[in-house]
Amino acid sequence: MMINPQMDKNHLIDNVESLLAPAAVVDWRRMEPWTVARAELSGLRGPVIVKWVRPHAAGSARSESWRLRTEVAALRFLADDLGLRLAPRVVAADLATCVVVLEDLGPRVALDELLRTDGAAAHGDRLVSFARVRGELNAATAGRAEAYYGRRSALGAVDRVADCAGRFAGFREEGLRQAAERGVALGDGAERELAAVLAELADPGPFLALSNGDPEANNVLVRASGVPDARLIDFEFAGFTHALHDAVCLYVPGPGWLSVDAGLGEVYREALARGVAEAQDDRRFGFGLAAACFSFVLVRLQRLAALDGRAAGDDSRVQLVATVEAAARVAESFGVLPGLAGWAWRVGALLRRRWPDADVELSVLPAYAARRR
């Protein structure tokens, strides 16, 4: 939750103590650079996590206060309505002052930190737990949109259409424009397939499920040793959307990686199928997955112009090539969207010619090879 507004520490402590009276704060550790702190309070068995924003933060419709309300609604929906232990529990909240106290999931740590430090080979069981918990979230919440939005609407207006479209949907046209300007426009067949993709994502049918809105490995906490016991965090952009948006990160490199382990997708799919029977249908699952992957590709392509200006050797160039080509492989593996797959291969070839430094053999990269910042 990287935001600028600051709140006086003493005022925050007063708010927390008021919410959890008669407990008193005995230790306060800010978790920079976020507006998050870990607090120890007398009378409590362990620490809690405190998140805050200014009550009337200015900005877009999805302002900081909007996001905090969304997180509270989503976490209470999971814990109180569904009885799930997939994410932290809300201990207390004062949404008038935008202060929320959450269960501390320590000693778990962010999965991406472990992958960057030790490599994926050292954490195979944690990656499996990551894939499974994403599928479990989607499976348990499919068909429960009305219950969630009843709870969310009680905390303020919410746009279901925007939730389903995804937080970056507006970048799709820009990505297409930048690719076309460089000589790789969609052909007629690919254009028809793209229309079908957007229709699938706008109307997911049985695949409509809750997502936290950012399914990457930085938003899952696992135990560094023993049973991984994964938990999901950061529900500020939560909403009901196509479940297979949450599977993209298992097949296509996300912003932090040059490679992933696509075998994890079957772990996710097995967990999803327990709540969404249609996930067992290769054609149905494959089309939805490829649609979500190509949507992600279009979002990432809007960075093309910026990467043109980077110095040779910048990992972001290799990462974009890997993203585009991985989406093409997903479509081909399920025998769907051949026009878009062909277009993606052409985009990948264009980028390799344009950036000789990015013309590398991706298959030799280990799973979760990190993109250097």
N, C-alpha and C positions, 0 to 999 in steps of 0.2 A: 504494500500500500504506500507507494512512494509519492508523497504529497508534500506541499510546502507549508501549509498553515501550521503554526506552532501554538501550543497551549501551555500556560504556566504550570510547571511541575507541581507546585503546592496546590494549585486549584484542582489539578487532576487527582492528586492523592486525596483531597477532600471529597471529591465526587465518588471515588472508589470506596472510601471508608463509609460514606453515606449509603451507598448501594449495599455494602456488605456488613453493616453495623450488627453487632458491636466490635467486629474485627478491626484491627488497626494495622496500617502498613508499616512493616519493620525493615523492608528492603525494597529498593526500586532500581531496576537496571534497564535503561533505555536500549532498544535494539536498533541501532542506527543502520541505515538512514531512514527507516520507516517510522511512522508515528505509532509505534508499538513498544510496550515495555513488559518485562516480566516482574511481577510483584510478589513478595512474600507478605502474608498477613498473619497476625497473631490469631490463634484459634482455628486456623485452617490447616489441613494435613499436608498441603503442598502449595507450590506457587500457582499463580494464575497469569493469564495473558491479558493485557489491557490494550485496546485499540481506541483511537479517538480522531476526531476531525472537528473543525469549527462548525457550530450549529447551522450557520447560514452561508456555507462556502459557495462562492460564485462559480459560474462555469456552465458547462453544457447541461442538457437534461439529465445526464448521468453524472451528476456532481458527486463530490466525496460523500456528502450526507446521504444521497440517494444510494450509493454503493454500500454504505454501512447498514442501511435499512434492509437492503437486499440480502446481505450476508446474514443478518439476524433472522429474517424470515426463512431463508433456506436452511439454516442450521436448526432452527426450532422445528421446521417441517420434518427434517430427517429424524431428529431425536424424539420429539414429542408426538408427532402424528404417525410416524412409521416405526418408531422404536429402534432405529438403526444406530450403530456405533462406527460409522464410516468417517466421521468428521468431529471436530471439537464441539462440546456442548456449550451453549450459552449459559453462563453462571448468573449474569445479571446484565441489565442494559438500561440506560437512560438516554433514549433517542432524542429527547428535547435538548440535551447538551451534547449529544453525539459521543457518548462514552459507552463502550461495551466491554464486559469482562467475560473472557472465554476460558474454558478448561485448558490447562497446559498439557500438551501431548508429549512433553519431554519424558524420558531422555531420547525420544526419537529425533532424528535429524533429517534435513532435506536430502532426498535421494540424489539430486544432481550434484551435491557436494561430494558424496561418496564416489559417484561415477568419475568426477573430475580428478579426485585424489587417487583412487585405487584402480580405475578402469572397470569396464563392465564385467570382465571375466571373474572378478572378485566378488561380484554382487548379483549373480544370476538369480538367486532365490528372491532377492529384493526387487529385481525387475519383474519377475513373475508375479509377485505380490502387488506391484504397481499396476500391471495390466489387469489383474483380477479385480482389484478394488474399483477400477474405472468401470469395468463391466458390471460389477455388483451395484454400483450407484445407478447406472442406467436401467438395469433390470428391475430394481426395487421401486423405481419412481415412474416407470412407464405406465401410462394410463392414469396418473394421479395429478394431472395438471390443475384440475379444478380446486383440489384441496390446497395445493401450493398457492395458487393465485388468490384464493380467498384469504389466506394468511398474509400474503404480500400486499394485497390491496388495502388491508386494514392499516398498513404503515405508510400509505401514500400511493399516488397514481403510478401505474406501471403499464408499459406498452408491450403486450404479448408478441405482437408482430416483430418488434425490434429484437426481442429475446430470441425468437426463432430464426431470424435472419442472420444473427451472429454479429458480434461487436465490430467486425471489420468489413462487413458486406459492402460498404460504400467504396472500398478500394478496388473492387473487381474490375470495373470499367477502366480504371486508370492502368491496371496491369495489362489488360488487353491492348489499350492504346499504345503503351510503350513498346510492347512486342511488335505490333503492327508497324509502328514507325521505323522499326529496325528490320523490316522485311518479312516478318512471320505473322501474317494475318490469319484469322480463322477462315477456312473454306466453308462452303455451304453445308456440307455434312457435319462439320464440327460445330457450326452455328446452331443447327437443329439439335445436336446433342447437348449443347450448352443450355438451350431452352429447357430441355428435359431435366438436366441437372438442377437448374434453378427451381423448377417446379417440384422436384423431389425434396429439395431442402426446405422449400416454403411450406410443404404439406407432407410431413414425415409419416403420417399415418401411425402404425403401431410402433414406429421408432421414435416417437415424440417422448422425450425423457429429460430429466433434470441434468444439467451440466453445471459445473462451477464456472465455466466460461474460459478457463485457462488450464487445459489438462496436461501441461508439460511436467517434467520430472521435478521441477523446483517447487511444485505445489503438492507434493506427496511426502509425508514424513514416515520414515521407517526406523526400526531399531538397527543399530550398527552391528549388533551381534545377536545370535540366537534367532528366535522366530521374528520375521520382519514386522508383522502386525501393522500393516500400512494404514495410514489415515490421510484423508484429503483435507487440504486447507485452501484458504483464499476463495471465498464464495461471493466476492463483491460484485462480480458480473454474472452471477448465477441466473439461470432461466431455463425454461423448457424449450429445447431445440432438437434438431436431428441428433439422435444418440451417436451416430457414427462420426460426427465432428470430434467426439472424444477418442475415437480410435485412430485418427489421422496420425497422431504423434507416435504411434507404434509401427507405422508403415513408411512415413515420410519424415525426414529430418526436420525437427523444429528449429527455432532460431538459434539455439545454443549448440547444435550438433552438425557434424558432417555426415553422420551415418546413424542408423538405428538397427535394431534386431527385429526384422519383420516377423520372425517366428512367434514373438509375443502376441501378435494379433490373434492367433488361435486361442490363446488363454483368455483374452478379452471376449472373443466371440462365444466361447463356451459359457462364460459367466453371464453374458448378455442373454443367451438363449434360454436361461432359466426363467427369465421374465418376459422375453420377447421371442415367441416361437419362430417368427419369420426369420430370425437370425440364422436358422438352420438351413434355409433355402439359399443355395450358392448364388443363384441369379439375383435374388432380392438383396441379399447381403452385399454381394459384390458391386451391384449398381449403386447402392447407397454409399458404400465405402468409397468407390471411385469418385462419385459426385462430391463427397466431402473433401477428398484429396485434391481434386481439381479446383474447388473453391479456395482451398488454402493456397494452392499454387498461384492463382490469380491475385490473391492478396500480396503474396511475397514478390510477385513480379513488379509491383508498383515501386519497388526499390531499384529497379534496373538502372535508371538514369543516375541515381546516386552512386551505385557501384561502378558505373563507367568512370566516375571521377576518382575512384580509389587508386592507390598505388598498386602496382603489380605485386602479387603474392598475398594480397589480402584474402583471408580465409572466407570472407563473406561471398566472394565470387564462386569459389568451389561449392560453398553451401547452397547457393541458388541453383547451380547446375545439378547438384545431388537431389534437391527438392523436386525440380521439374522432371527429372528422369525417373525418380522413384514413383511419382504419381502415374507416369506412363506404364511402368511395370505392374502397378496394382491393377490398372484397367486391363492390361493384357492377360494377367494371371487369372482373371475372372471372365475373360471373353466379353467385355463390355466396352462401350464408348470408344470404338476404334478410331473415329475421326479425331477426337480430342487426344487420344494417345499418340496418333501420328503427329498432330500439331505440337504436342509436348516434346516429342523427340526432335522435331525441327527446331524448336526453341533451344533445346539443350545443345544441338549442333551449332546453332548460331552463337550461343554464348561461348562455346569452346573455341570457335574461330575468332571471336571478338576479343576474348581474354585467353591467350595462349597459356598463361600461368594457371588457368583453371581447367586446362585440358589434361586431366589426370585420370588414372585408373581407379575408379571409386570402389571396385569390388575388393581391393586389397586393404581398405581401411577397416580397422577393428570396429566392432559395434560401439556406438556412443563415443566415437572420436570427437573431442570437443573442438568447437570453432574458437580459435584464438581471438580474443577481443581486439 
